[in-house]
Amino acid sequence: MTTKTNSGEGLVFSSLNTLLAQQQSARLLQQPSRYLKATKQAGNHQVRQLGRGMEFAESRPYSPGDDIRSMDWKVTARTGEPHTKIFEEERERPVLLWCDLRPGMFFATRGQFKSVVMTEVASLLAWKGWLDGDRIGGVLLTSDNDQQVRPARSKSKVLQLMKHLADASKDMPDFSDKGATSLSESWRRVKRVLSPGSQVILLSDFRGMDQDAEQQLRRIARQSVVTLISISDPFEHQLPPKTQLKLSDGLRFLRLNTAKSGLIDDYARNDKSQSERLKKLALQCHARLIEISTADDEQLRIAKLRGVVI
């Protein structure tokens, strides 16, 4: 459970002790749910792939490039169309957590900063993967660079990732955006280091995502199982009515009068457009999309991650 202090720990930044404590909560994610099948074999996942695996899974129509040794001649003879066999192979699964720590994530109007929510969810999933016996790694996108921890089945690697997350959450970001790494460039680098069959979990508010970034994510999804965890603050979805707001990122200042005609409606339409765009991208990538709010408590957060709440 998150500990909140007057120093801002648990609200505006994450401590290493808090992230280490997520190991206990991670056990809740291992319980079966209506939507997720819990594996009984820690570290061994049934991965469907072409070739000579351990156990026959099914037949499907032949595609150019399929291994001729996997042809299902009985089904081919019966249907008159070439079919190939798909086998299931048990192997450890690389899990890569891509963590967004750009300046825009250091924001909230209630609850915790989006960056704190992200680090806690990332650590929760890292511990869950480690308990399952997966190879855990991560990429942290900050305001000026990428930090990478290569996937490994090692508690020391998980601890290293926790340390990077805690340290990055305490660093004041560069709000000038000068020399900032774009989503497309970061995802392009991620694709280069991925092993086929990896699970890629992206934790972000996904703001600033352009067409090039979308294309990079679709390429990642062709060889990996993708999960998108969208983290947002209620203020980003709806403005408070009829009030004067003063906003600042530490460098720039903005006065906002929400009583101005059409402002709230335009804001809501823009948010809806961004939301629909992300949902469309998730469908294109065959990705699970989980939406988490800074206003969610820990229990609701875990329920969403388990698929109980849609």
Number of C-alpha atoms within 10 A of each C-alpha: 14 20 12 14 9 7 9 14 17 22 22 20 25 29 22 14 13 19 26 17 16 21 18 13 17 21 14 15 21 18 12 14 13 9 11 14 11 13 14 10 11 14 18 16 18 16 16 17 14 15 18 15 15 11 13 13 13 12 16 14 13 18 10 6 6 14 14 13 10 17 20 19 15 11 17 17 11 9 10 10 11 17 22 23 24 21 20 19 20 15 12 20 25 24 29 27 25 24 24 25 27 26 19 20 24 20 17 22 13 15 18 27 26 31 33 29 29 29 26 26 24 25 26 25 22 30 28 22 25 23 17 22 20 25 23 27 24 28 24 22 23 21 24 17 14 17 17 17 17 17 23 20 21 15 15 10 20 24 17 14 26 26 17 19 29 21 14 22 23 17 12 11 18 17 16 13 13 9 10 16 16 20 22 19 12 18 22 18 14 20 18 9 10 19 15 14 18 21 22 24 22 24 26 22 23 21 14 11 15 12 10 15 19 20 15 19 23 19 15 23 22 13 15 22 18 24 20 23 22 20 22 25 22 14 12 13 15 14 17 12 12 12 11 13 13 9 11 10 14 9 8 9 10 10 10 14 16 18 13 12 10 10 15 19 13 11 16 16 14 13 15 13 12 15 15 11 13 19 16 13 18 20 11 13 21 15 20 15 19 18 16 24 20 24 19 16 14 15 11 15 19 20 15 16 20 21 16 14 14 11
